Amino acid sequence: MNKNGNNIKNEKNENNSHSSHNSHPIIPPRGDYQTLLSFQKAEVVYDITFRFAHKLLNKGDRTIDQMIQAARSGKKNILEGSKAATTSKETEIKLTNVARASLEELLDDYRDYLRTRDLVLWDKNNKEAQYVRAMGRKTPQTFELYREFVETRPAEIVANIAICLIHQTNYLIDQQLRRLEQDFLKDGGLRERMARARVKARGWGRE
């Protein structure tokens, strides 16, 4: 039994009889979105934003729902894009782009919060920002890494922590999108894979 719970003997038999199919699957294995660092960070951003909006914004402020929905969209579209990857690379790219746009909107909301209240936006090179970036390199990324800061620090610090994490998440999503686009150009989508599989099948049938 291997780590995925599959029987090794069965895998060997399948590989012997379907080696060409397994090396170029029509439907690729479904990725585990929870292992994506971009998803982990987006989830932390959502958890911070949910608490920030409900605790530090005035009740009835429409920005509460806007920020929470933008954070949720960032997280959920990474998830949905990963799930769609098995059948549509185009949909995965589209949803990942939606996640990127949602987080950019959320980033602007945090900046607005600081600017309209004459609070300080951290320079990327100051010691606080560097500390948050160092925390952001830990894996896995969970809200627990930041809980103490979110629950005990003033709004200015919490907003800046969120901004740092959004920048990191956007950087990861940008890398992810470049890889997805390269993979699409190289391998195509489901239609192209099915066409290649049909051509191979017909070729084998004539032999």
C-alpha positions as CSV (number, residue, x, y, z in Angstrom):
1,M,0.0,0.0,0.0
2,N,1.5,3.4,-1.0
3,K,1.0,6.7,0.8
4,N,-2.1,7.5,-1.4
5,G,-3.8,4.3,-0.2
6,N,-3.4,2.6,-3.7
7,N,-2.2,-0.9,-4.1
8,I,1.4,-0.9,-5.5
9,K,0.9,-4.2,-7.3
10,N,-2.2,-2.9,-9.0
11,E,-0.4,0.3,-10.0
12,K,2.4,-1.7,-11.6
13,N,-0.1,-3.7,-13.6
14,E,-1.9,-0.6,-14.8
15,N,1.4,1.0,-15.7
16,N,2.4,-2.0,-17.8
17,S,-0.8,-2.1,-19.7
18,H,-1.5,1.6,-20.0
19,S,1.9,3.3,-19.8
20,S,1.2,5.6,-22.7
21,H,-2.2,6.7,-21.3
22,N,-0.8,7.3,-17.8
23,S,2.1,9.4,-19.1
24,H,-0.3,11.7,-21.0
25,P,-3.7,11.5,-19.2
26,I,-6.8,13.0,-20.7
27,I,-7.9,14.2,-17.3
28,P,-4.9,15.0,-15.1
29,P,-4.9,14.2,-11.4
30,R,-6.9,16.7,-9.3
31,G,-4.6,19.0,-7.3
32,D,-5.1,19.4,-3.5
33,Y,-5.9,23.1,-3.2
34,Q,-5.2,23.0,0.5
35,T,-1.5,22.4,-0.2
36,L,-1.2,25.5,-2.4
37,L,0.6,28.2,-0.5
38,S,-1.4,30.8,-2.3
39,F,-4.6,29.2,-0.9
40,Q,-3.2,29.0,2.6
41,K,-2.3,32.6,2.6
42,A,-5.6,33.7,1.1
43,E,-7.4,31.8,3.9
44,V,-5.3,33.7,6.5
45,V,-6.1,37.0,4.8
46,Y,-9.8,36.0,4.9
47,D,-9.6,35.1,8.6
48,I,-7.8,38.4,9.5
49,T,-10.2,40.4,7.4
50,F,-13.3,38.9,8.9
51,R,-12.1,39.8,12.4
52,F,-10.8,43.2,11.4
53,A,-14.0,44.2,9.7
54,H,-16.3,43.1,12.5
55,K,-14.1,44.4,15.3
56,L,-12.6,47.6,13.9
57,L,-15.1,49.1,11.4
58,N,-18.3,50.9,12.5
59,K,-21.4,48.8,12.6
60,G,-23.5,49.4,9.5
61,D,-20.4,50.4,7.4
62,R,-20.9,48.9,4.0
63,T,-17.1,48.4,3.8
64,I,-17.5,45.5,6.2
65,D,-19.4,43.3,3.7
66,Q,-17.2,44.6,0.8
67,M,-13.9,43.6,2.5
68,I,-15.2,40.3,3.7
69,Q,-16.6,39.4,0.3
70,A,-13.4,40.4,-1.5
71,A,-11.4,38.3,0.9
72,R,-13.8,35.4,0.5
73,S,-13.7,35.7,-3.3
74,G,-9.9,35.5,-3.2
75,K,-9.9,32.3,-1.2
76,K,-12.8,30.6,-2.9
77,N,-11.7,31.3,-6.5
78,I,-8.3,29.7,-5.8
79,L,-10.2,26.7,-4.5
80,E,-12.7,26.5,-7.4
81,G,-9.9,27.0,-9.9
82,S,-7.9,24.1,-8.5
83,K,-11.0,21.9,-8.6
84,A,-11.8,22.9,-12.2
85,A,-8.2,22.1,-13.3
86,T,-9.2,18.4,-14.1
87,T,-11.4,19.3,-17.0
88,S,-10.7,22.9,-18.0
89,K,-7.4,24.7,-17.8
90,E,-9.1,27.8,-19.2
91,T,-11.5,27.9,-16.3
92,E,-8.7,27.4,-13.8
93,I,-6.9,30.4,-15.3
94,K,-10.1,32.5,-15.3
95,L,-10.9,31.7,-11.7
96,T,-7.4,32.3,-10.5
97,N,-7.4,35.7,-12.2
98,V,-10.7,36.5,-10.4
99,A,-9.0,35.6,-7.1
100,R,-6.1,38.0,-8.0
101,A,-8.5,40.8,-8.8
102,S,-10.5,40.3,-5.6
103,L,-7.4,40.5,-3.4
104,E,-6.3,43.6,-5.3
105,E,-9.6,45.2,-4.4
106,L,-9.2,44.2,-0.7
107,L,-5.7,45.6,-0.7
108,D,-7.1,48.9,-1.8
109,D,-9.7,48.8,1.0
110,Y,-7.0,48.4,3.6
111,R,-4.9,51.2,2.1
112,D,-8.1,53.4,2.1
113,Y,-8.6,52.6,5.8
114,L,-5.1,53.7,6.7
115,R,-5.1,56.8,4.4
116,T,-8.5,58.2,5.5
117,R,-7.6,57.9,9.2
118,D,-4.1,59.4,8.8
119,L,-2.5,56.1,9.8
120,V,0.9,54.9,8.7
121,L,1.3,52.5,5.7
122,W,4.5,50.5,6.4
123,D,7.3,50.9,3.9
124,K,8.2,47.4,2.6
125,N,11.7,47.7,4.0
126,N,10.9,48.7,7.6
127,K,11.5,46.2,10.4
128,E,7.8,45.5,11.0
129,A,7.2,44.6,7.3
130,Q,10.3,42.5,7.2
131,Y,9.1,40.6,10.3
132,V,5.7,39.8,8.8
133,R,7.4,38.7,5.5
134,A,9.6,36.4,7.5
135,M,6.5,34.9,9.2
136,G,5.0,34.5,5.8
137,R,7.8,32.2,4.8
138,K,6.7,29.6,7.4
139,T,4.8,26.6,6.2
140,P,2.0,25.7,6.5
141,Q,0.5,29.2,6.7
142,T,-2.4,29.3,9.2
143,F,-4.2,32.1,11.1
144,E,-2.7,30.8,14.4
145,L,0.6,32.3,13.4
146,Y,-0.9,35.7,13.4
147,R,-3.8,35.4,16.0
148,E,-1.9,37.1,18.9
149,F,-1.2,40.1,16.7
150,V,-4.7,40.4,15.3
151,E,-6.3,40.1,18.7
152,T,-4.0,42.4,20.7
153,R,-2.5,45.0,18.3
154,P,-4.2,48.3,17.2
155,A,-6.0,48.6,13.9
156,E,-3.0,50.2,12.2
157,I,-0.8,47.2,12.8
158,V,-3.5,44.7,11.9
159,A,-4.2,46.5,8.6
160,N,-0.5,46.6,7.7
161,I,-0.1,42.9,8.5
162,A,-3.0,42.1,6.2
163,I,-1.5,44.3,3.5
164,C,1.9,42.5,3.7
165,L,0.1,39.1,3.4
166,I,-2.0,40.2,0.5
167,H,1.2,41.3,-1.3
168,Q,2.7,37.9,-0.7
169,T,-0.5,36.1,-1.8
170,N,-0.7,38.1,-5.0
171,Y,3.0,37.4,-5.8
172,L,2.3,33.6,-5.4
173,I,-0.9,33.9,-7.6
174,D,1.1,35.7,-10.3
175,Q,3.6,32.9,-10.3
176,Q,0.8,30.4,-10.4
177,L,-0.8,32.1,-13.4
178,R,2.4,32.2,-15.3
179,R,2.8,28.5,-14.8
180,L,-0.8,27.8,-15.8
181,E,-0.5,29.8,-18.9
182,Q,2.8,28.0,-19.9
183,D,1.1,24.6,-19.2
184,F,-1.9,25.6,-21.3
185,L,0.3,26.7,-24.2
186,K,2.3,23.4,-24.0
187,D,-0.4,20.9,-23.4
188,G,-3.7,22.6,-24.3
189,G,-7.0,22.0,-22.6
190,L,-9.3,19.1,-22.3
191,R,-10.3,19.2,-26.0
192,E,-6.7,19.1,-27.2
193,R,-5.9,16.2,-24.9
194,M,-8.9,14.3,-26.1
195,A,-7.9,14.9,-29.7
196,R,-4.4,13.6,-29.1
197,A,-5.8,10.6,-27.3
198,R,-8.1,9.8,-30.2
199,V,-5.3,10.1,-32.7
200,K,-3.1,7.7,-30.6
201,A,-5.9,5.3,-30.2
202,R,-6.6,5.2,-34.0
203,G,-2.9,4.7,-34.6
204,W,-2.7,1.8,-32.2
205,G,-5.7,0.2,-33.9
206,R,-4.0,0.1,-37.3
207,E,-0.9,-1.6,-36.0
